[in-house]
Amino acid sequence: MEAERTRRQVRRELTDRLMVEYAGAVPAGQVLAAVVRIDRLLSSYHPSAADRMALCEELVRHRLVERIARTHQPRLARAAS
């Protein structure tokens, strides 16, 4: 029970930190969804909470940067014929 509470607290702290860092570029709900999704994915592969959260943070950051790059790509104007 205590381990689950600690896990949720660490996940919440990571989410809060990433929400602040990516504020204005990625909506808070998308940051939360990415953290929860990746944490669940990793829970069966990494029994160590510290290793799982470190990898989770790295993967979430990568996903958020990709999302920012996709949404902020300059659009090329078509040449008028």
C-alpha positions in Angstrom: 0.0 0.0 0.0 2.8 2.4 0.9 4.7 1.5 -2.2 1.7 2.4 -4.4 1.3 5.7 -2.6 5.0 6.5 -3.1 4.7 5.5 -6.8 1.7 7.8 -7.3 3.5 10.6 -5.6 6.7 10.2 -7.7 4.5 10.1 -10.8 2.6 13.2 -9.8 5.8 15.1 -9.1 7.2 14.1 -12.5 4.0 15.1 -14.2 3.9 18.5 -12.3 7.6 19.2 -13.3 7.0 18.3 -17.0 3.8 20.4 -17.1 5.7 23.4 -15.9 8.6 22.8 -18.3 6.3 22.3 -21.3 3.6 24.9 -20.4 2.4 26.7 -23.4 3.7 24.1 -25.8 1.8 21.0 -24.7 -1.5 21.0 -22.9 -1.3 19.7 -19.3 -3.7 16.9 -20.0 -1.5 15.5 -22.7 1.5 15.6 -20.4 -0.5 13.7 -17.7 -1.7 11.2 -20.3 1.8 10.6 -21.6 3.3 10.0 -18.1 0.5 7.6 -17.0 0.6 5.7 -20.3 4.4 5.2 -20.3 4.5 4.4 -16.5 1.9 1.7 -17.1 3.8 0.3 -20.1 7.1 0.2 -18.1 5.6 -1.3 -14.9 5.9 -4.8 -16.1 9.4 -4.4 -17.4 11.1 -2.4 -14.7 10.4 -3.6 -11.1 12.7 -0.9 -9.7 10.7 2.3 -9.2 13.7 4.6 -9.6 14.8 3.0 -12.9 11.2 3.0 -14.2 10.7 6.7 -13.4 14.0 7.7 -14.9 13.2 5.8 -18.1 9.6 7.1 -18.0 10.8 10.7 -17.8 13.2 10.2 -20.7 10.5 8.6 -22.9 7.9 11.2 -22.0 10.3 14.1 -22.8 11.1 12.5 -26.1 7.4 12.0 -26.9 6.6 15.6 -26.0 9.4 17.1 -28.0 8.2 15.0 -31.0 4.7 16.4 -30.5 6.0 19.9 -30.3 8.0 19.4 -33.5 5.0 18.0 -35.4 2.7 20.8 -34.4 5.1 23.7 -34.9 6.6 22.7 -38.3 6.7 25.5 -40.7 4.2 25.0 -43.5 5.5 25.6 -47.0 3.4 27.8 -49.1 2.4 26.5 -52.5 3.7 28.6 -55.3 0.9 30.4 -57.1 0.5 29.0 -60.6 
